[in-house]
Amino acid sequence: MTMAKAGGVSTRPRRGGALAVAGLVLTGSGMAGMLVAHADVSAAQLGSYSLIATAPGVEMTEDEPPAQAHPEGQGSVPETSSLLQNGGVGYGLSSVAWPGATFANGGSLVALLFPGPLGQLPVPIPDAISQAVHQTAPAANYPIKAEARSGSAPDGKFDAGPGSTLTAHADANRVEGVGAIQGADLPGVATYGSTRTVSNSTVDAGVGKAVATSAVHDIDLGGVVKVKSVTSTAQAQTDGKGSSTDGGTVVSGMTIGGQPVSVDQGGVKVGDQSTPINAAASQIVNQALAGMKMQVFLSQPQVTHDGASASYNAGSLLFFWNPPGSQNVFTASFGGARVSVASAPAFDVNAPTVAAVSTAPSDTGGPASPAVAPAASPSPSPAGPAALPSVVAAPAARPSGPAPAGSPRSTLDGLLAAARFRGFGFGWVVAALAGVGMLALGSRRLVADVLDRPARACPLDGGQP
C-alpha cells in the first residue's frame, strides 16, 4: 500500500493538472479567435456597392406665371451630399444654393467643348483665343461650394462667412459633407437661424452605410408662422444580402398666429393630441393661414426595400405660400434627409471553377471544331422561301474536373483569397503559443508527479509488505 507523504496530500500533481488545463483552455481560445477572425474577413465582403446620402437644410423655390422657365428660382441652404461606390470612388459636396452639377460646372463644360461646332466650320480659331477660353472658363464655375474626390482632392473647404463653414472629405472608405450656416434673412419672406446638415457614406467590415441629418432652428415665415426647430434624419445600411432603414422628421415648437399647433400629412392641427380642440384658437390659426394664402403639410417618410437595396426619405415640413397682391408663389421645404444604398456580395472563391461548369467540348487533340455547325442551305418548307435555316445545336460536353493548378481561374481564386485575408490578430497568436507552452509544462509536471514518484511505505503497516 502506498500513500502520499504524511502531513497532507502533495499539491504538486494538482498544480501540474491545473497548469495543463489552463494551457489547454488558452490554446483553444487562441485557435478559435484566429478561426473566427479569418471567417469574418473572408465572409464580410462587398463585391459592388453604391451608398448615397443627401441632407438639405432649407429648399426654396419661387415662381410666377410670366416666367420663361419654371420654377423661376430655386436653391438649398445649405445642402450636403456624399457618394461612395465600389473601387473606392468617393465624392463629397457641401454647398449653399447649389444650382445642380451642370450649371455649377458650366465653365469647365465650356472649356471641355470649346471650340466645339466651330471647329467643324472653315473658321480658324486663333490659338490665343482657345488658350484664353481654357484658362478663364473654370472661373465661371459656381464658387460657393466645398468638393472632395477620393484620390485627387480628398479634402475641400469653403468659408462662407462668420459662423458658416462648408467642408467635404472623400477617401476609399468614407465620404462626408458638412454644411453649417449661422442663419439667413429673406426680407418680407422668411428668416431662420442656425442650420447644420451632414451627409456620410461609409463602408466597413462588409457593411455599407449612408446617413443624412439636417437641423434648422428658429424659423419665421412672415412673422405669422414660427417653428423652434425641424430635425430630419435618414439612414440605411446594406451587407450584400439584406438592407435596413430608419429615420424621421421631427417638428418642435410650432405656432401660427401665436397659437401652438401640430402638423401632419393632413395639414395643421391646433394644439396637440393631449389638448382639447379650442374653437377660438382654431379660428385664429385658420384666419392667419387664409390671410397669408398659405398651406402647411408634413410629408410622410417614403421607404423602398428590394433585397440588399433600399432608399429612405425622411419627409419634410412643407409650406406653399402665395402672398396677397403678388403673382409670386413660394414653396419652402425644411428637412427631407434622404439616403439610398445598394450592394452585391463579393465573388465567392469557393464557387465551382470555370472548368467544372463549362459546356464547351473538350480538346481531343484533333483539329478544333466550331461550337455551332454551319447553317445548312435553305430547304423548301411550309413556311415558304422566307423561312430561316435550321441551326445545328452544339454537342454536349462531358463533365470535367477541377481547373488545373496553373489555370487563370485558380490563379484568380488565390489572388482573391490573399487579398481578403489580412492575417491573424497578434493577440490571438500570442495566446495560442502561451497556451501550448503551459500545456507542455503542465503535462510534464503531471507525469513526473503522478507516474514517476517512488512508492512510499504506509506507517500503519509497520513496515510489513
C-alpha positions, 0 to 999 in steps of 0.5 A: 500500500502506498500513500502520499507523504504524511502531513497532507496530500502533495499539491504538486500533481494538482498544480501540474493538472491545473497548469495543463488545463489552463494551457489547454483552455488558452490554446483553444481560445487562441485557435478559435479567435484566429478561426473566427477572425479569418471567417469574418474577413473572408465572409464580410465582403462587398463585391459592388456597392453604391451608398448615397446620402443627401441632407438639405437644410432649407429648399426654396423655390419661387415662381410666377406665371410670366416666367420663361422657365419654371420654377423661376428660382430655386436653391438649398441652404445649405445642402450636403451630399456624399457618394461612395461606390465600389473601387473606392470612388468617393465624392463629397459636396457641401454647398449653399444654393447649389444650382445642380452639377451642370450649371455649377460646372458650366465653365469647365463644360465650356472649356471641355467643348470649346471650340466645339461646332466651330471647329467643324466650320472653315473658321480658324480659331486663333490659338490665343483665343482657345488658350484664353477660353481654357484658362478663364472658363473654370472661373465661371464655375459656381464658387460657393461650394466645398468638393472632395474626390477620393484620390485627387482632392480628398479634402475641400473647404469653403468659408462662407462667412462668420459662423458658416463653414462648408467642408467635404472629405472623400477617401476609399472608405468614407465620404462626408459633407458638412454644411453649417450656416449661422442663419439667413434673412429673406426680407418680407419672406422668411428668416431662420437661424442656425442650420447644420446638415451632414451627409456620410457614406461609409463602408466597413467590415462588409457593411455599407452605410449612408446617413443624412441629418439636417437641423434648422432652428428658429424659423419665421415665415412672415412673422405669422408662422414660427417653428423652434426647430425641424430635425430630419434624419435618414439612414440605411445600411446594406451587407450584400444580402439584406438592407435596413432603414430608419429615420424621421422628421421631427417638428418642435415648437410650432405656432401660427398666429401665436397659437401652438399647433401640430402638423401632419400629412393632413395639414395643421392641427391646433394644439396637440393630441393631449389638448382639447380642440379650442374653437377660438384658437382654431379660428385664429390659426385658420384666419392667419393661414387664409390671410397669408394664402398659405398651406402647411403639410408634413410629408410622410417618410417614403421607404423602398426595400428590394433585397440588399437595396433600399432608399429612405426619405425622411419627409419634410415640413412643407409650406406653399405660400402665395402672398396677397397682391403678388403673382409670386408663389413660394414653396419652402421645404425644411428637412427631407434627409434622404439616403439610398444604398445598394450592394452585391456580395463579393465573388465567392472563391469557393464557387465551382471553377470555370472548368467544372461548369463549362459546356464547351467540348473538350480538346481531343487533340484533333483539329478544333471544331466550331461550337455551332455547325454551319447553317445548312442551305435553305430547304423548301418548307411550309413556311415558304422561301422566307423561312430561316435555316435550321441551326445545328445545336452544339454537342454536349460536353462531358463533365470535367474536373477541377481547373488545373493548378496553373489555370487563370481561374485558380490563379484568380481564386488565390489572388482573391483569397490573399487579398481578403485575408489580412492575417491573424490578430497578434493577440490571438497568436500570442495566446495560442503559443502561451497556451501550448507552452503551459500545456507542455509544462503542465503535462510534464509536471503531471507525469513526473508527479503522478507516474514517476514518484517512488512508492512510499511505505504506509506507517500503519503497516509497520513496515510489513509488505 
